[in-house]
Amino acid sequence: MESWKQNKVVFWVTALPGVVWLLLFFLIPLALIWGMSVGEKTSIIDIEITGTLDNYVRSFQAVYLKIIWKSIWISIVSTAVCLAIAYPIAFGICFSPARWRPFLLLLVILPFWINLLIRTYALIAVFRTRGTLNFTLEWLWDLAFLDRLIGPYQPLELLYNNGAVIVGMVYVFMPFMVLPLYATIERLDRSYLEASLDLGASQWRTFFSVTVPLTMPGIVSGIILVFIPMLGMFLVPDLLGGTNAIMIGNVITDQFKSANDWPFGAALSFLLMYVTFAALALRAFVSARIRGGVGV
């Protein structure tokens, strides 16, 4: 097809299903939620669209700003841990024998075959006071005769804290970091690495000066795919963090359910969306400046 204007019928036949889907299940619901964000509750079930910004002003109260900031730093830490673990995994898969790669990739995407709720409850079984991890540590404690030297093993409180939420986030979103990294590293021209080593650069210098810059598109894509959904996640903090690790996603969920304050919940939702759009715009601007500098 040289131009869609010359084949308008074919273009619209192929584009119309996607356009209708986006319109019905994305744009219209999004517009309704945005309308609620500038509305007011007039009764238990009625909302009047008044154009007020009170819901957004309320979002900037100290208690909500604190939760938003906590959500951001937990998401940043979880994303950084994902990147630190996923990069060597993706690198190892790419440099493994060709016959092993499909099997290794299958292991990466295998968690997608299990419901998120089930996987999260599995982590509870691992981390709870009388869970798998504490049983293992107690067995090692007794095996080393520490119960005789120090005393009985005291189970660790591994659940209902920020650490449990971070571990849960990393566990859930790890495949979203591995796959874009694998796709980028697989296309990496290994002759650049060989040339760097031949010219006397060390393995570390080659990694940070050659490998990382060449795989930066995969790193950025992985960070975006992981950080954005982490920021709005509510299931993992709710089950693994409890009341001690509330994130903004939990607050939004409560507004739509227990508090029945849909306008405020909509405002919080769009506040997160505005932050996400701003981050994406900043990333696009920086990338354009970098490309412009390289071009010059």
N, C-alpha and C positions, 0 to 999 in steps of 0.2 A: 504494500500500500504506500504510494508515493506521498499522498496527502489525504487527510481525513475529509477535506472539503470535496474531493473528487469521489469519495465513497461514503457519503453521509449515512446512507441506510445501514451499511455494514458497521460503521462506527457506533451509531446509536443502538443497534441491536446488541452489540458486544458491551457497550458501556452502560446501557439502561439498567440492567439488573443490579450492578454494583452501585449506581447512583441512587436507585430506589431503596436499596438496603441501607446505605449510609443515611439517606434522608429520614427513613422511618424509624430506624433503630439507633441512630446516633445524633443527628442534627436536631430533629424535633424534640427528643427527650432532653437533649442538652439545653435547648432553648427554653423548655418548660422549667427546668431546674434553675436556669439563670433568672427567669421571671420570678420564681419563688424567692430568690436571693434578694430581690428588691421589693419584697412584699411584706405584709404584716398578717399575723394571726388575728382573726376577728372572732373566732370561736374555737371550739375543740378541733373541729374538722375543716373549718373554712379559712381560706387565705385570700386576701385582697392585694392585688398588685398595685402598689401606690408609688413606686419609684423611690422609696426611701433607701437611704444608705446606712440606717441604724444598725442593720445586721453586720455590715462590714466594720463599722466603728466598734461594735461590741467585740468583734474578732481580735481587735488590737488591745484588749484588756490584758493585764499582766499575766493572769493565770493561763490564758490561751496562747500568748506569745511564748511563755515558758514551755508549754507542751509542744508547740510548733518547733521551737529550737531543739528540744529533746528529740523530736522525731527526725529532724535534719541530721543531728550528729550521730544518732543510732544508725540511720541510713548510710551516712558517710563511712562510718567504721565498718559496717557490714559489707558495703561495696568494696572497700579497700581489702578486707579479708578475702572476699570472693575473688578479687583480682590476683592477690598474692597466691592463692591456692590454684586458681583456674589456669594461670599463665603456664606454669610448669606442666600441668596436666595436658593442656592443648599442645604444648611444645613436644611433650613425650609422645603423644598420639601421632603427630605429624612426622616425627623422626623414627617411629616404630616400623617394623616390617609391614609391607603393604597388606599381607594376608591377615594381620592382626587389627588393622585400623577399623574395619566395620564392627568387629566385636567390641573394641574399646569405645567406639562411639555409641554402640548400643548400651553399654554400661552407663554412659553419661546421660542418655535420654531415658533410661529405664524408670527413674522416678516419675516421669510424666504419666506412666501407665497406672499409677496409684493415686487415688484421690488425695488432695491436699489435706483435708481434714483427718484422714487416716494416718498420713505421714506425721502430722503434728501430734496426734495422740500417741503415736509410736515414740516420739521424743519425750513425751511425758512419762511413758513407761521406763524410759532409759534414765531420766534425770530425777525422778521423784526420790524422796528420802529412802524408801525401801525399793528402789529401782535397780536396774541392771548395773549401772555404773557404780553405785554405792555398794552393791553386793560384791562386785569385782574388787573394788578397793579394800573392802573388809576382808576378802579372801587373801589378798596380797599382804595386808596388815598382819593377819594371823600367821601367814606363811613365813613372814620375816620375824616372827616372835615378838612383834612390837606390842602385842597385847600384854605380854609379861613384863616388858621393860617400861612402857609408857602407860598402858592401861587399855581398856576396851576401845575399839574403834567408834568414833562419833560420826554418824552419817553427815555428809555435807549438804547444805541447803542450796541445791543447784537450780531449783525452779523459782519462778515468781520474782525475777530480777532482770536487770538490763542485759546481763551476760547471757541468760537463757534466750532472751529475745534475739540477740545478735547471732547466737549459734543457730537458732531456728531460721532466721532470715537467710543466713549463708547456706544452710541445708536446702532450703526451698528454691533459692534463686541461682544456685551454682550452675546448673545447665545453661541458663541464659547468658552466663559469662563465658563458659567454655566454648560454646558453639561459634560465636562470632570471632573469637580468638583463633579457633582452629581454622576457620575459613580464611582468615588473613594470613596466618603463619604458613598454611599449605601453599599459598601462592608466592611465598617469599623466595626470591632468587638467592639460592645458597652460595652462588659464586661471590656475592658481596661479603659474606661471612668468611669465606676462604681467602679472599683478597685481603681483608682486614688482618686476619691471622698471619698471612704470608708477609705482610708489611711490618710485622712486629708487635701488633697490638695484643694485649692479653685477652683472655676469655671474658673477663669482666668489662674491659674497655670495649671490646667488640659488642658485647651484649647491650651496654648502655648507649654507645655511640652509633651502632649500626642496626642491631636487631629491634630495639625498642622504637626508634623513629620510623622504621619501615613497617612495623606492625601497629603503629599508632591508630590507624582507622579502626582496626578491630578492638583496640583498647577503649577508644571513645564510644564505639557502638555498644560494647559490653557494659560500660558504665551507665550509659543512658537506659539500656534495656533492664538493668538491675536497679538503679537508684530510683527511677520514677515510680515503679510499682511498690518498692519498699516504702517510699514516703507515705503512700496511702494505705498500706497494709493494716488490717485490723484483726484478722483471725489469729495470726501468730502471737502478737502482743497480748491478745485477750486470753489465749490458752496457756502460754508460757510465761507471760509477764504478770498477769493478774492486775491488781490495783497498784502494784509497785512500779510498773513499766507501761503506763498509759501513753499511747501515741495519738496523734491527731486523727488517725483513722478511727480509733475507738470513740473519740469525742463526736465525730461526724455520725457514726453509727448510732450512738445513744440519742443524738438529736432527732434522728428519723424514727427511732423505735420508742425507747422508754420515755424520753422527754417530750416527744411529739411536737417538736419545734422545727418544722421543715424549713421555714425561711432562714433560720440561723444555720442549720445544717447545710443548706444550699450555699450560703455565703462562705462558710468554711471550705466547702468543696471547691468553689470557684477561686477562693484565695490560693489554695494549693495549685490549681490549674494556672493561675496567673504567675505564680512563682516558677512553675515548670516551663511555661512559655518564655519567661524572661531568661531562664537558664539556657534554653535551646537557642534563643535569639543571640545571646552572648556567645555561645559556642559557635554559631554560624558566623558571627561578626569576626571573632578571633581567627577562625579558619580561613575566612576570606582575606583578612589582613596578612596571614602567614603565606597564603598562596600568592598574594600580590607582591609580598617581599621577595619570595623565591623567584617570581617571574621577572622582577626587576634585576 
